[in-house]
Amino acid sequence: MTSSKQQEAEAAEHDPQVVVAPAGGPHSPRKDRGLWRDLTSYWILGLCNNYGYVVMLSAAHDIIKQFNPTDDDEASATGRNCHLVSTGAILLADVLPSLFVKMLMPFFPFWVNFRIAIAVACSAAGFLLVGFAHAEWMALLGVIITSASSGIGETTFLAYSSRYNKNVISTWSSGTGGAGVIGSLSYATLRDLDVSPRNTMLIMLVFPAIEAFAFWLLLRRPQVDILPVTTVESTEVLISDDKPLVGFKEKLSYIKHLFKYMLPLCLVYFFEYFINQGLFELVYFENIFLDKDSQYRWLNVDYQIGVFISRSSVNIFQLDKIWLMSIFQFINVIYFLTEVILWYTPSIWIVFVIVLWEGLLGGGAYVNTFYRMSKEISPERQQFAMAMVVQSDSYGIALAGFLAIPVHNAICGLPAAVRSVVW
């Protein structure tokens, strides 16, 4: 008996999938002394996977400006200094390839090492293409490749999380939020320091290297590449809802059970990115400490700070009613739509506060959705469920990109308003 217990303890120490439950109670995370490696790895992986995606959105205004300089005659006629090609075009290039990848990945073999190798290579290639772009198509191709990298990584890492302690979901979400802050802040800072776009992108090549290190060297490998072992306190057989999904038809049929997670998340991101890529560029305050380009970049930083705070908060505060966040985000759309048309907000600091709130809602919807799934869906089905639900934010973002372009261009054609009250 002693020998058997010793073997179990050794297996638990080296394999995150093996859970040894002490007699008389549930297993304790303190028994897994290597858990910090998994939690830290997933934070870094979340950071690196989303970093390129965030940088491309932060650079959207500069990319558009580089190849589509503002027409001075047109600007003087309307009084609005904006481009007829909105940053929504960059958003579509940054989300559609990711969405396409996310739709396919759940139905492909789960060759995790092969998938991550492709993701890392595409991430590096995307930075290089955007950095050395001499034409708009080349820059857009770099954005597309970066998007594909993010989609491959997100579906793979979230599906793979079903084989680890459920708290890797919270560290992954925190890492993706950190990507928003670090990505937007690093880009804005380097550009304000007059670092060239090319050198900025070359500096950022360090992140694909860090992602590779975290996955292949820091993250512990499951000893047996199977779904996690579940402990049950009774001898009941698994009910039908707990059985692993087998075959394409069974997986397709199961998707309808995931709509309660997918729809609210889709709506939150639809409203959120309609603001970010259709309206942010049109928010402008004259004669303040930030010029027009800097205002766009620092509003993105502010938004990403909100995302980071909320995505890191799930172990402190949980909210199951994700639909509430979609309602609040819709109210934000109304505010920004009226603001960019009428210019009635007296201070940019009010806009910064509302943008922070917008980021809190978006990040909160993301992390609470996946944390709730980690508790409500059986481990045997989590891998597929996570890979499917992660698509829903991309559906919302893609729809926002399509809508943002005509709305942005329509507002560009309106005569500029005048701020009657300025603080």
N, C-alpha and C positions, 0 to 999 in steps of 0.2 A: 504493500500500500504506500509506504513512504517513497519507494522508487517511482511509482506512478505519479504521485503528486509532484515530485521533483521534475519529472519529464514535462508535466503540464506547465509548471512555472517557467521552465526554460523556453518552451514553445511560445508562451505568452509574451516573454521578454523580447523575442526575436521576430514575432509575427503579429502585426496589428490586427489580424483577423481572428486570432485565437483569444477568447475571453474566458478567463477562469473565474467562476463565481465562488466567493467564499461561502462556506457553510452558513446557512441561516440568513442570507441576505444577498442583494444584487451585487454585481461586480463593482469594484471601485476603480476610478480612473487613476488613482494614485499607484496602483499596482503596475501600470504600464509606464515604466520609467523612460521609455523612448518616445512617448507621445508628443513631447515638445518638438521633435523633429518633423512630425507630420503636420502639426499645427503651424509651425514656422514656414514649412515648405509651401503649404497651401496659401499662406498670406503672400509669400513672394510670387507664387505662380499667378495668383489673382492680380497682383501688381503688374507683373511683366506681360501677362496675356492682354490686359486692357490698355496698357501704356500707349502702344502705337495707335490704337483706335482713338484714344483721347487726344493725342498729339495732332492727328490729322484733322480732327474737328476744331482744335484750337488754332491750327494753321489755315483753316478753311478760308478765312477772310483774306489772308496774305496770298494764298494760292490763286484765288479768284482775281485779286488785284494785280498780281504779277502778269497774268495773261489777258486780263480784261480791264485795262485802265479806264477810270471814270471818264465819260464823255462830258467835257466842260460845258458845252452848249446845252446839253440835256439837263445837267445839274442846275445851270443857271435858270433854265426855263421853269423848272418845278420847285427849285429851292431845296431839294433833297439831294444830298451827296451820297448816292448809293449806286450799286451796280445792278444792271438788269439781269445778270446771272447771279442768283442768290447763293448763299452758302448751303442752301438745300441741295444743290447739285453735288457738292462734296459729300453731304450727308448720304445721298443715294449711293454714291460710289463707295462710301464707307460702311453701308449697312446691307445693301442687296446681296453682294457676294457672301457675306457672313450669314444672311438669312438662308440663302440657297444651300450653303454647306450644312447649316443646322438642320434643315429639312431632310437631308440625305443621311447624315451621320448615324442617327439611331438605328437605321436598317442595314448598316454595313458591319462587317466583322470588327470586333473590338480589339484591333491590334494597336495597343496603347503606345508602344515605343515608336512604331512607324508613324502614327498620327502626330505625335509630339515632335518628331524629327522634321516633318513637313511644316508644322506650325512655326518652329524656330527658324527654319530656312526662309519661309515666306516673310516672316517679320523683318529679318535682316534685309531681304531683297526690297521690301517696301520702302524702308528708310533710304536705301541707296538710290532707288529710282526717283523718289521725290526730291532728294538732295541734289542729284545731278540732272534733273529735268531741264530740257531746253525747249520743250513744247508742252502744251496743255495736256495732250493725250498721254505723254509720258508721266506727268505728275498724277493724272487720274489713274493710270495703270498701277502706280506705286500705292495709291490709296486703296485700290481694289485688292491688291495682293495682301496688304496689311489687314484688310477686312476679312479675307479668307482665313488668314492666320488666326485672327481672334475667334472666328466661328469654330474652327477646328479645335482650338484649345479649350474654349468654354464648354462645348458639348462633351469633350473627352474628360476634362478635369472634374466637371460636375457629376458625370456618370461614374467616374472612378472613385468619387468620394463615398459612394455607397459601400466601399470595402474598408472604410476607415471609421474612426470615431466620429459621431455626428457633429462634433464641434468644429470639424474642419470646414463645415459649411459657413460658420460664422467668421472664421479667419479668412477663408476665400473671399467672402463678401466684403470684409474689411479691406483686404488687399486690393480688390477691384475699386473700392472707394478711394483707397490711397493712390491708385493709378490716376484717378481723376485729378486729385490735388497735385500730386508730384508731376504728372504729365503737363497739365495746363500751367502750373506755376513755373516749371523749368522752361517751358517754351516761351512764356511771356517774359521771364527774367532774361533769358539769353537774347531774345529779340530786342528788349529794351536796352541791353548792353551793347547793341549793334553787332552781335555775332551774326554772320551771314546765314541765310537759310540752309545752304549746303553744309557748313560746319556744324550748325545746330543738329541736323539729321545725322551727321557722322558721329557726333558725341553720343547720340541716343542709341547707337549700335551696341552699347554695353548691355542694354536690357535683354535682347535675345540671348546673350551669353549667360547672364544671370539666371534666366529661365531654364536653360539647359542644365546649369549647375544644380539648381534647386530640385529639378525633377529626377535627374539621373544619379546625383550624389547625395543630396540631403534627405529627400523623401525615402522612407523605408519601403521596400518592396513587400507585397503580400507573399507569404511563404508558399501558399497554394493559390493560383490565379483563379479563384472562384468567388462567388458572392459570399458576404460575411455570414458566419455561423450565428443563428439566432438561438437564444436560450428561452425555453418555455418552462413554466412552473407546473404544467399539467401534462397529461399524456394524450391530450386531444390532438388529432391529426390536423394538418393545415386546412383551413377552410378555403373555398374556391378563390376568394379574393386575395389570398396569400400565396397562391401557387405562382411560380415563375411563368412569365409569358413566353410562349413557344410559337414560332412561325409568324410570318408577315400578317396573316389575316387576324390572328389573335391580338397582335400588337395594335393593328389598325382599329379593331373593335374597342380596345381599352382607352383610346384617346378621348372618347366622349366623357369618361370619368374625370378627365383632367381639365375640363373646361372651367370648372369653378376656380382653378388656380390661374388659368391662362387669360381669361377675358379681363378681369380687373387689372392685371399686370400690363396687358396690351393697351388698355385705355390710358393708364397713367403715363406710359411712355409715348403714346401718340400725342397727348396734350403737351407733355414735357418737351419733346423734340420739335413740335410745331413752334413752340416759343423759341427754343434755342437756335434753330436753323432758319426760321422764317422771319422772326421778329427782333431777335437780339441785335442784329446788324443795323436795325433802323432806330434803335434807342440811342439818342445823341444829345449831349448837353454841350452847349457852346461856352467857350471861355472859362474852362475849368482846368484843374491841374493835369488832366489826362486828355490827350488828343483822341480823335475818333477811333483810330486803329487800336490804341491802348485801352480805350473804354471797352471795346469788344473782347479783347483778350482777358482783361481783369474781371469782367462779368462772368466769363467762363471759369476763371479761377474760383470766384465766389460760389458759383453753382456747384463746382466739384467739391468744395469744402463741405457744403451741405450734404452732398451724397456720401462723402467719407464719414461724416459724423453719424448719419443714420445707418449706414451699412455696418458700422462698428458697434451698434447699440443693442443688438438682438439678445445678448445675454443679460442685459439690464432691463429692457423694455420690449415686449412683444405685442403686436396688434394683428388679430386674425381678420378683421374686417377691412380687407384691402380696397373694397369698393369705396370706402370713405375717402381714401387718398385720391381716387380718380375724380371724385366730386370736387375736392379742394383744388386739384390740378386744373380742372375745367374753369374754376373761378379765376385762377391765375391767367389762363388764356384770355378771358374777357378783359382783365386788367391790361395786359400787354397789348392786346389788339387795339384797345381804345387809346392807350398811351402813345403808341407809335403814330397814330393818326392825328391826335389832338395835342400831344405834348403838354399835358397838364400837370405832371408831377414836378414839384418845385425844386427837388434836390436829388442828385444821383444816389445819395446815401439811402433814400427810401427804396430806390430800385435795387440796391445791393441787398437790403433786408428781404425784399420779396423774392429775389433770386435765390438767396440762401434758403428760404422756406420752400421754394420749388425743388431745390436739390434734396432737402430733407425728405420730402414726399416721395421723390423718385427712388432714392436709395432705400427708404423704409419699405416701399412696396416690394422691391427686389429681394431684400434679405428676409423679410417676414414670410414671403411666399415660399422660398426654398427651405427655410427653417421649419415652417409648418409642414411642408411635405416630408421632411426628414422624420417628423414625429408621427404623421398620419398614414404614410404609405409603407407597406411591408418592405423589408430590405430586399426581398426577392424581386420586387418590381421597381425599386427606386432607380436603378440604373437607367431603365428605359424612360421612366416618368420624368426624371431630371432632364434627360436629353431632349424630351419633347417640350416641356414647359419653358425651357430656356429659349425656345424659338419665339415665344409670345411677345417679348419686348421688341424683338426685331420686326415683327409684323407691324406693331404700332409705330416704330421708328420709320419704317419704309413708307407707310401711309402718310406720316407727317412730312417726309421729304417730298413726296409727290404734291401734297397740298401746299407746302411752304413756298414752292417756286412761283405759282401763279398769284398767290396772295401777296407775296413779297413784291413782285413786279407791279401789281395793281397799286399797292401803296406807294411805290416809287414814282408812279405817274401822278400822284396827287400833289397839289400845292402844299408847300411846307407850312405848318402851323407856327405860331409864335407863343413862347412861354410867357404868360402874363405875370406869373409869380415865380420868382427865383430866390432861393435861400442862399 
